[in-house]
Structures are given as C-alpha cells and as structure tokens.
Amino acid sequence: MSDQKQNLPVEQSAELQQKFQQLNLKEMGLEEADYADVMTARKELAEMNPTSVAEYGKGIATRTSVYTDELLGMVKNKDLDVTGQKLNEVVQVAQQLNTSSILNKSKNSGFLGGLLNKFKGAKQSFDQNFNSTKEQIDVLVKEIESSQNGLKARVGTLDKMFDGVQDEYKQLGVYAAAGKLKQQEIQQEITALTTQEQDQQTGQKIYDLNHLANNLGKRVSDLLILQQSAMQTLPMIRIIQSNNLMLVDKFYAIKNITLPAWKNQISLAISLQEQKNSVQLA
C-alpha cells in the first residue's frame, strides 16, 4: 500500500478503499489490486488549488499525444507506397523478358548459314535482354533491401509503442479513479460546510470548493476521453505493423522464391531452345 494510505486513520483508509471498490473499475480498465497506484496518484491532489487541478495527469496526456503524433507520421509516410511500387516493378520487369519471343524471332529456316546466324543472333539478343533485365532487377532489389531494414526496425518500434499505449491506458484509468475519489471528498466537505452557520468566509469557501470540484470533474472527463482514445490507438498500431510485415514478407517471397524460380525458367527455356536448335541443325 502507498505511504498516503498508511498515513490516513484506519477508519478513513477503510472508507476510502470501500469508495474505490464502488467505482466502475472495469470501465476504467482497473482492478481492486490497483488501489495502491490510485492512492499514489491521489497525492498530486493533496493541495487543492486551480494550478494542481489544471496540471493533474498532464504528463500522461502529453505522452499519449506523442504516440498519436508518431502514428500519424507513420500513416502519412510514403516509404510504404514507394516500397510496394518497387516490389511490383520487380515482377513487371521480370515478366517483360519473354524467352519465346526473343529466341524465336524468325520462323524461316533458310540455308544452313542463315539458320546458324538466326540461332546466334537470337542467342545474342536474348543475352543482351536478359543482362539488362537482371541489372534492373538487381538495382531495384538493392533499393528495396535498404527500405526493408527500416520497415523491420519500425515493426519493433511499434511493438514497444503498443506496450507503452497499454501502460498509458492503465495510468489514465488510475488518475481518473483518484480524481473521482477526490471529487467525492470535496463534495463531502461542501456538504459539511453548508450545514454550518453561513457567513461571508464560509460562503466563499463553498464557492471555491465548488469551482475546484467542477474543474476537477472536467479534468477527469478529459482523462477518460484520452483513455478511450488510447484504446482506439491499439488496433491502429497493429494495422500499421501488419502492413509493414506484409511488405517485408512480400519482399522475401520475391527475392527468395519468385526471382530464383524466374531464373530457373529462363535456364530451362534456353536449354530447351538449344536442344530444338540442335535437332533443326541435324
């Protein structure tokens, strides 16, 4: 338990804990075991004044805003679009190399010399096209590899952000619960003052307490709104993370499966064409 709870009288401490248990803890993402954390947050309202109320929970709200800004930056980041376009371009460049059209440019058999020249020219033409295509692909793959490292690093950052937002969600609930308990305490004090003989000083105190209670209520409401916003941020993080992982997986598939398969098809096409040429020469 917190030091504040230990410093309170036993009766007051028990009453405070009972009031805490009567709060809608589930709605604020809390459990009864979070009572000690709530009491620690309540210390920030030990001295009630307009400044302490205005600054209450400000640090957590600022961190939540930072996470939101980072996510917005990732959503607006054009690297994902560029990487996706380059991945598609790799496939398109590979598909442009049509072995049958390059290796079979002429169907005229002609004399033996003409036939040999045809085979030789087709082979040279194919080699030039293949080397040009391979160079284009190698350049694109190299560019994509550098962006993949950034995407993988971003996935790790998003994991940390997810854990951080979950922690912020819990902390916002803790501060909201502490604020609600303080509100109840202020209302009790106002009720006790209204039963006393009224004079100018008492009336002013009641007015000041009502003003603080209203401002604290608004602050608690703001914290609860931020808490819901934090909860909505969690699926956004996973969506962005999923998009990054999808591009990383697509790149590995193209690099390790698509391109090797494409090169194997090219090799097979060349072998079959050379076999066909040998038959024609024979």
C-alpha positions in Angstrom: 0.0 0.0 0.0 1.1 3.6 -0.6 2.5 5.9 2.1 -0.6 8.0 1.9 -2.8 5.2 2.9 -0.6 4.3 5.8 -0.7 8.0 7.0 -4.5 8.0 7.0 -6.5 7.0 10.0 -7.7 3.4 9.8 -11.4 4.3 9.5 -10.7 6.9 6.8 -8.4 4.5 4.9 -11.0 1.7 5.0 -13.8 4.1 3.9 -11.6 5.3 1.0 -10.9 1.8 -0.1 -14.6 1.0 0.0 -15.3 4.0 -2.2 -12.6 2.9 -4.6 -14.2 -0.5 -4.9 -17.6 1.1 -5.6 -16.2 2.9 -8.6 -16.8 1.4 -12.1 -13.3 -0.1 -12.2 -13.9 -2.2 -15.2 -14.9 0.8 -17.3 -11.6 2.5 -16.4 -9.6 -0.7 -17.0 -8.8 -1.1 -13.4 -8.9 -3.9 -10.7 -9.1 -3.8 -6.9 -5.3 -4.5 -6.9 -4.7 -1.1 -8.4 -5.8 0.7 -5.3 -2.2 1.4 -4.2 -1.4 3.1 -7.5 -4.6 5.2 -7.2 -3.6 6.3 -3.8 -0.2 7.4 -5.1 -1.8 9.4 -7.9 -4.1 11.0 -5.3 -1.1 12.6 -3.7 -0.9 15.0 -6.6 -4.2 16.5 -5.3 -3.2 16.7 -1.7 -3.1 20.5 -2.0 -6.2 21.6 -3.9 -5.8 24.7 -5.9 -6.5 25.8 -9.5 -3.0 25.0 -10.6 -2.8 21.5 -9.2 -6.2 20.7 -10.8 -5.2 22.1 -14.2 -1.8 20.2 -14.1 -3.4 16.9 -12.9 -2.4 14.0 -15.1 -0.8 16.3 -17.7 2.3 14.2 -18.0 0.4 11.1 -19.1 -1.8 13.1 -21.5 1.4 14.5 -23.1 2.8 11.0 -23.7 -0.4 9.9 -25.2 -0.3 12.8 -27.6 3.2 11.9 -28.6 2.2 8.3 -29.5 -0.7 9.7 -31.6 1.7 12.1 -33.5 4.1 9.2 -34.2 1.3 7.0 -35.6 0.1 9.8 -37.8 3.6 10.3 -39.1 3.8 6.6 -39.9 0.4 6.6 -41.7 1.5 9.6 -43.8 4.9 8.1 -44.5 5.3 7.5 -48.3 8.0 4.9 -47.8 5.4 2.1 -47.8 3.9 3.2 -51.1 7.3 3.5 -52.7 8.4 0.1 -51.5 5.2 -1.5 -52.7 5.6 0.1 -56.1 9.2 -1.1 -56.4 8.2 -4.7 -55.4 5.6 -4.7 -58.2 8.1 -3.2 -60.6 10.5 -6.1 -59.9 7.8 -8.6 -61.0 6.8 -6.5 -64.0 10.4 -6.1 -65.2 10.9 -9.9 -65.0 7.7 -10.6 -66.9 8.8 -8.3 -69.7 11.5 -10.8 -70.7 9.7 -13.2 -72.9 12.0 -16.0 -73.8 9.8 -17.4 -76.6 9.6 -14.1 -78.5 13.4 -13.5 -78.2 14.6 -16.9 -79.0 12.2 -17.5 -81.9 12.2 -14.2 -83.8 12.2 -15.8 -87.3 10.4 -18.9 -88.5 12.2 -19.0 -91.8 14.7 -21.9 -92.0 16.7 -20.7 -95.0 20.1 -22.2 -95.8 22.4 -23.7 -93.2 24.4 -20.5 -92.8 21.2 -18.5 -92.4 20.0 -20.9 -89.8 23.2 -20.7 -87.8 23.1 -16.9 -88.0 19.5 -16.9 -86.8 20.4 -19.1 -83.8 23.4 -17.0 -83.0 21.5 -13.7 -83.3 18.6 -14.9 -81.2 21.0 -16.0 -78.5 22.9 -12.7 -78.5 19.7 -10.8 -78.5 18.4 -12.8 -75.5 21.7 -12.4 -73.6 21.5 -8.7 -74.0 17.9 -8.5 -72.9 18.5 -10.9 -70.0 21.5 -9.0 -68.7 19.6 -5.7 -69.0 16.6 -7.1 -67.2 18.8 -8.7 -64.5 20.6 -5.4 -63.9 17.3 -3.5 -63.5 16.1 -6.2 -61.0 19.4 -6.1 -59.0 19.1 -2.3 -58.7 15.5 -2.5 -57.5 16.2 -5.3 -55.1 19.1 -3.4 -53.6 17.0 -0.3 -53.1 14.2 -2.4 -51.5 16.6 -4.1 -49.2 17.6 -0.8 -47.6 13.9 0.1 -47.0 13.2 -3.4 -45.6 15.7 -2.7 -42.8 13.8 0.4 -41.9 10.4 -1.5 -42.0 11.7 -4.2 -39.7 13.0 -1.6 -37.3 9.7 0.1 -37.4 7.9 -3.1 -36.5 10.0 -3.4 -33.4 9.2 0.3 -32.5 5.5 -0.4 -33.0 5.7 -3.3 -30.5 7.2 -1.0 -27.9 4.6 1.6 -28.7 1.8 -1.0 -28.3 3.1 -1.9 -24.8 3.5 1.8 -24.0 0.0 2.7 -25.0 -1.4 -0.2 -22.9 0.5 1.2 -19.9 -0.8 4.7 -20.6 -4.3 3.4 -20.8 -3.9 1.9 -17.3 -2.3 5.0 -15.9 -5.1 7.2 -17.3 -7.6 5.0 -15.5 -5.6 5.3 -12.3 -5.6 9.1 -12.4 -9.2 9.2 -13.4 -10.1 7.0 -10.4 -8.0 9.1 -8.0 -9.7 12.2 -9.4 -13.2 10.8 -8.8 -12.3 9.9 -5.2 -11.1 13.4 -4.6 -14.3 14.8 -6.1 -16.3 12.8 -3.6 -14.1 14.1 -0.8 -14.7 17.7 -1.9 -18.4 17.2 -2.2 -18.4 15.8 1.4 -16.6 18.9 2.6 -19.0 21.2 0.7 -22.0 19.3 2.3 -20.4 19.7 5.8 -19.9 23.4 5.3 -23.5 24.0 4.1 -24.8 22.7 7.4 -22.8 25.2 9.3 -23.8 28.8 10.1 -23.2 30.7 6.9 -21.0 33.8 6.9 -19.0 35.5 4.2 -15.9 33.4 4.7 -17.9 30.1 4.7 -19.8 31.1 1.6 -16.5 32.0 -0.2 -15.0 28.7 0.8 -18.0 26.8 -0.5 -17.8 28.7 -3.8 -14.1 28.0 -4.2 -14.6 24.3 -3.5 -17.5 24.1 -6.0 -15.2 25.7 -8.6 -12.4 23.3 -7.9 -14.8 20.3 -7.9 -16.2 21.4 -11.3 -12.7 21.9 -12.8 -11.6 18.5 -11.4 -14.6 16.9 -12.9 -13.8 18.3 -16.3 -10.2 17.1 -15.9 -11.3 13.6 -15.0 -13.6 13.6 -18.0 -10.7 14.6 -20.2 -8.6 11.8 -18.9 -11.3 9.3 -19.6 -11.6 10.6 -23.2 -7.9 10.2 -23.6 -8.1 6.7 -22.2 -10.7 5.7 -24.8 -8.5 7.4 -27.5 -5.6 5.3 -26.3 -7.7 2.1 -26.6 -8.6 3.0 -30.2 -4.9 3.5 -30.9 -4.1 -0.1 -30.2 -5.7 -1.6 -33.3 -4.2 1.2 -35.4 -0.8 0.2 -34.3 -1.4 -3.5 -35.2 -2.8 -2.5 -38.7 0.3 -0.4 -39.5 2.5 -3.2 -38.1 0.7 -5.7 -40.2 1.2 -3.6 -43.4 4.9 -3.4 -42.7 5.2 -7.1 -42.1 3.2 -7.8 -45.3 5.7 -5.8 -47.3 8.7 -7.5 -45.6 7.2 -10.9 -46.3 6.4 -10.0 -49.9 10.0 -8.8 -50.5 11.4 -12.1 -49.1 9.0 -14.1 -51.2 10.0 -12.2 -54.4 13.7 -12.4 -53.5 13.9 -16.0 -52.3 11.1 -17.6 -54.4 9.9 -15.6 -57.4 13.3 -14.5 -58.7 15.0 -17.9 -58.3 12.0 -19.5 -60.0 12.2 -17.0 -62.8 15.9 -17.6 -63.4 15.2 -21.4 -63.4 12.5 -20.9 -66.0 14.9 -18.8 -68.1 17.6 -21.5 -67.8 15.1 -24.2 -68.8 13.8 -22.2 -71.8 17.4 -21.7 -73.0 18.2 -25.4 -72.6 15.0 -26.5 -74.5 15.7 -24.0 -77.2 19.3 -25.1 -77.7 18.0 -28.7 -77.9 15.5 -27.7 -80.5 18.2 -25.8 -82.5 20.4 -29.0 -82.4 17.6 -31.0 -83.8 16.9 -28.5 -86.6 20.6 -28.4 -87.5 20.8 -32.2 -87.6 
